[in-house]
Amino acid sequence: MPDLATLPTGSNRPLRHPDELVRAGLVPPERLAELERVAQRYAVAITPAMADLIDAADPNDPIARQFVPDGRELDHGPEELADPIGDHSHSPVKGIVHRYPDRVLLKPSHACPVYCRFCFRREMVGPGGDALDPAEFARAIQYISDHPEIWEVVITGGDPLMLSSRRLQELVAALDAIPHVAVIRFHSRVPVVDPARIDAKLVAALATDKALWIAVHANHARELGEPQAAACRRLSHAGIPLLGQTVLLKGVNDDVGALTDLFRRLVALRIKPYYLHHGDLAPGTAQFRTSIDEGQALMRALRGAISGLCQPTYVLDIPGGHGKAPIGPAFAMAEGQGRWLVSDFRGGSHLYPPVAPDNR
Ligand SMILES: *Cc1c(COP(=O)(O)O)cnc(C)c1O
């Protein structure tokens, strides 16, 4: 069993069962059977911090859409993949994914504070999921230690900030002791979905002289209220630089207004938007996926409309384990002979260089 942070009790306990969601008024009773079918297949959890934000009267509520199960999750399309980004093909030892030469993923546990309905690792994650036991953890650390080309360790899962503060401190200390590891990066949804968990003890557990970054997963500005702002402040005041990662989700954030509000809110909280992920081909997530054309049109509209600080890179994780590729709109088109047609933020086009080179 993973040594997860003591599960909160009483009012801070996540909702895990469809009948709890009905009793909390988040879904009408007539949907109970539908939700139970989904819950048999995929993990469910909604933290009180997120449940409180759901407007049950709004059938299109962007928070509910991310966390409340939906019968369509059981409709699996032929193009969908259990391991959509090819984690398994690059896993040399349990808990490690080594796809790029200079960085690895380390996945200490598969538990999350919430289970997002569009999760790309939905076939792997779950409460009590396949966590590393102490021997497996030691082997994963040994692998990193044995590979001097590993400059950065990206800790993901599951959600690594679900580990107890004691386990987090051991993890950071283990990586601290490996001289070639320069950067420790956590990817987490905890600052958003369980902000109270980011307390002084957790922040102290992350103390290191190495660069420790945290990438915070947020998809809608409404997820980032005052408790979340306070949690992010506790991290940034401890000298931890924050990045934002967002999944482009139909019906949640696939419009210019929603993305503008989200990216501005992130930057105002000292979180630099890093990636906007195109939806992965995870089973039963078709209702969330936009087309790449739609994603490019959104990125084009944001360029120039909002600060450069607010612009993430729009990326696709190529199925089969080929890594991430930037798939944003192109602003420069080769015209031949070293000349380019460059578009400005209003949609105008300009030749570069403006005057043809003299080729006498
Ligand atoms: C996403 C990912 C990384 C990190 O990629 P960056 O572009 O550095 O953020 C590293 N390894 C694997 C296997 C990944 O999927």
PDBQT file of the ligand as one rigid body, heavy atoms in Angstrom, charges set to zero:
ROOT
HETATM    1  C1  LIG A 401       5.724  14.789 -21.242  1.00  0.00    +0.000 C 
HETATM    2  C2  LIG A 401       6.860  13.922 -20.952  1.00  0.00    +0.000 A 
HETATM    3  C3  LIG A 401       8.081  14.433 -20.500  1.00  0.00    +0.000 A 
HETATM    4  C4  LIG A 401       8.293  15.909 -20.270  1.00  0.00    +0.000 C 
HETATM    5  O1  LIG A 401       8.312  16.590 -21.474  1.00  0.00    +0.000 OA
HETATM    6  P1  LIG A 401       8.662  18.140 -21.477  1.00  0.00    +0.000 P 
HETATM    7  O2  LIG A 401       8.453  18.513 -22.913  1.00  0.00    +0.000 OA
HETATM    8  O3  LIG A 401      10.059  18.273 -21.023  1.00  0.00    +0.000 OA
HETATM    9  O4  LIG A 401       7.695  18.803 -20.555  1.00  0.00    +0.000 OA
HETATM   10  C5  LIG A 401       9.123  13.585 -20.281  1.00  0.00    +0.000 A 
HETATM   11  N1  LIG A 401       9.003  12.271 -20.473  1.00  0.00    +0.000 NA
HETATM   12  C6  LIG A 401       7.850  11.729 -20.896  1.00  0.00    +0.000 A 
HETATM   13  C7  LIG A 401       7.787  10.272 -21.084  1.00  0.00    +0.000 C 
HETATM   14  C8  LIG A 401       6.736  12.536 -21.146  1.00  0.00    +0.000 A 
HETATM   15  O5  LIG A 401       5.583  11.986 -21.541  1.00  0.00    +0.000 OA
ENDROOT
TORSDOF 0
